[in-house]
Amino acid sequence: MSLVSIGDAELYTEVHGAGEDLLLVAGLGGMATFWHRQVDTLAERYRVVLHDHRGVGRSSAAPVVSSAIEMAQDLVALMDALEIDSAHIVGHSTGGAIGQQIALHHPERVRSLVLSASWAGPTQLFIDTFRVRRDILINAGVKHYMMVGSLLASPAWSMGENYPGMEAFLAERIANFPGLETELARLNAVMTHDLRYQVKNIAAPTGVISAKDDSLTPPGMSDELAALIPGAKQVLLPEGGHFCPLTVTDRYNRELVALLEAIQR
């Protein structure tokens, strides 16, 4: 666990296990901790690399990045710093957008690619949802923004179990909020990611995994990814919402390991 220099920033980085390199790339929240429920399982087979995105968590803040391609450039720079020539990449949501960018612009760096609850290009529902979230952040503040995000990303049953009240439920996420400028830039990265007409050129073996009850990136968005990327294999979980790696961890981990094995054959 350390800070790794990528030139104009330092990225908090964790490395677990041994074997072929596997990069786990978080979504909008951008923190390595998102993947901690997957690390033990994956580290039995791979050398697992996690990082906090620029401006998030324990990584340095400036300069701000506001597009998935810039975030992808940061990850390629981290690979360079760690002397990783190529790796398997699993990207969740915005992390999947980052993975798509690397697979298209640096294909030699990607051994296989799994896109988890991600998308190729926005729908009108997607854009409207994130515009509402942005407006809530600006006009109602961080607490309300985080609460709405949690409600959208988690299935009702997972929110209803052992809910401790808003303050306790959001305390850790609010403590890690990166600041208004950084969060608005990251929302811009989400809203402007559109590779719908380019992902057909992804050559890396690709898998797509998502949940049927995902409200942020509904199943049709994963269906589109799987249909557009040549040879992509798809897994649709029956439940779990957008945060399926957290809400149905055991099922997600089993399916992810099987998907990685299937696309690497």
N, C-alpha and C positions, 0 to 999 in steps of 0.2 A: 504494500500500500504506500503510494508515494505521489508527489507532484512531478509530472513529466513535462519538460519544456517542449513546445511545438513552435517556438520562435517568438511570436507576439503574445503568447498566453501560456499558462501552465495548467494542465489538466490533471485532476485527481484520478488516479488509476489504481485498480486492483488486479492482481493476477492470481488465479487459483488453478491447481491441478497441473497435469502434464499431458502431452500429446500434441495433436495438431491444434493450431490456434483457432479459437472460436471467439468472435467478438459479439457481445451482447449489448445492443444499442437501445437505450431507453427512449421513451416518447417525449411528449411536451414537457413533462416534469424534469426530464433530463438527468436524473440521478441514478448512480450505480445501484443504490439500495432497492430500486424497483425490482431488480433481478435476484435479490438475495435468496428467494425461495427456490430458484432454479439452480443456483451455483453448485450445491453439493451433488446433485444428480448429474449435471453436465461435466463437472470436474473429474468424475470417474472415467470419462472418455476423452476429454479435451483439456488443453491449456486455455482456460477461460479468462478473457480480458474484459473488464468493466471500466467505465469511466463516467465522471460527471461532465456534462457538456460545458463548454465555455460559458461563464457567467452564472453557472448554477452550482449549488452545493459548495464543495471545497475547491473548485476550480477558480482561476482568476477571472475577473469580471470584464475587463476591457481589452480590445474594442468590441462593441456589441455586434453580433451577427444576426441577420434577419431573413435568411433563406436556407432551404435544405441543402443547396449546393455548397454554401459556406460551411455549414455544419459537417458536410461530407468531406470537405477539404481539411477541416480540423481532424477528422478521424484518420484520413490518409496520412496526415502529418504525424499523428500519434503512432500509426503503424511504422512509419519511417523511424521515429525515435526509438521504438521498441525493437527495431530490426526485424519486423514481420513483413516478409515479401508478399505473402498471400494468406488468406484466412477464410474460414467459414464465417458468415455474418448472419445473425438473427436480429432483426430490428422490429421493435414494437411500435405501431402507430407512426409517429414522426420518425422514429428510428428506422421504420421500414422505408420511409421516403428517403432517408439518408442512404440506406442500403441500395435503393434503386439508382440513386445518383452515382454511387461508387461503381456499381455493376455496369453502368453505361459509359462513364467517363474514364474509369480505371479498371477495365474488365480483367486485366491480368492479376489484380489484387484480390479477386473474389473466387474462392474455390467452390462455394455453394452459398445459397441465399435463402433465408426463410423470412417471409413477410408476415408479421403477426398483427392482426387487426389494423391493417394499413389500407392504402388506396392508391390508385393510379392518377386520378384526377377528381376534382370536386364535383358534387352534385349541387343543385340549388338548395336542398335541405341542409347539406353539409355547410355551405357558405352561410346560410341564414343562422344556423346553430352557433357557428363561431363568431358571427357578428353580434349575436345576442350576448354571448359570453364576454366578448370584448367590451360591449357597452356596460355590462354589469360590473366589470372590473373598474372601468373609468368612473362610473356614476354611483356605484353602491359600495365599492371597496373590496379589499382582498378577501375578507371573511365570506361575504356573500358569493363572490366569484368562486372561491374554493368549494363552498357548499354545493352550488349548482353543478360544478364540474364533477363532484363526487356522485351526485344523484344521477347524472347522465352516464357516468362511466361504470356504475355498479348496479347489478340486478337488485330488485326490491328486496328479495329474501336476504341478501348479504348485508344490506344496509339496516334491515330490521332486527337482525340478530345482535344482541348485546350493544346496542347504540348507547353511548355514554353521555349524550348531549353534545351540542354543536361545539362548545369551547374545547372540550377534551378531545372530541373526534378530529378537530382540525388543528390542534395545537402544533403538532410536528410539521404539518404542511405549511402552516402560516410562518413558523419559525424559519423554514427553508425558502420562503418566497424570495425570488432573486431581485425584486424591485420592479417598479412599473415600467421603466424603459426597456429592460431586458425581457420582461414577460410580453409586452406589446410586440417587440421584435420577433419573439418566438411564435406568437399567434400569427403574425404576418407570414412567417415561414410555413405554417400549416395551411393558411388560406391561399397561398400562392403556389403551392406544390401541384404541378400538373404535368405529368409525363405520359398522359394517356396515349399519345401518338408516338412515343419513343420506346415504351417498355417492350414492345415486340422485338426490339434489338438486344434485349438481355440474353446473353449466351450462357451464363452460369446456370447450373442445375438449381431449380427454384421450387420452393414449397410455400404454400399459403395456408395460414391457420387463423381461424377466427371463431366467434361464438354467434349462435343464431339470434341471441337477444341483445346484441351490441347496438346501442342507440346512437353512438357517435360515428362509427364506421359500420353501417348496417351490412348484412350479408351480401347484398348486391354489389357492394364495392369490392369485396374479396372475390366474388364470382367473376367480376370484370378483370381483376388482376390475373386470376388463374386462366381466364380465357385468352387474354392478350399476350401472356408470356409463353413462348413456345415450350411445350413439354412440362409445364408447371403441374405439380401435384397439390391437391387441396384437401384440407381437413376442416370440417365444420363441427364445432362442439355444440351440444344441445343447449347449453346454458353457460353463463359465466360473465356476460356483459363485456364491455370494452376492457375492463381490468381482469380478464380471465386468468392471466398468470398468477394473480393474487387471490381470486375468489374460488377457483376450482383448480388449485395448484397441482394436486396429485394427477388428475386427469390430463391437465395441460402438459405436465412434464412427461407423462407416458407418451402422449401423442406427438410432442415435439421431438423426443428422442427417436421415435419410430419414423417420423417425417425426415429428420436429418439422415437417418440410415437409408431410407428409401431413395432420396435424391442423390446420395453419394455413391450408389451402386454403379 
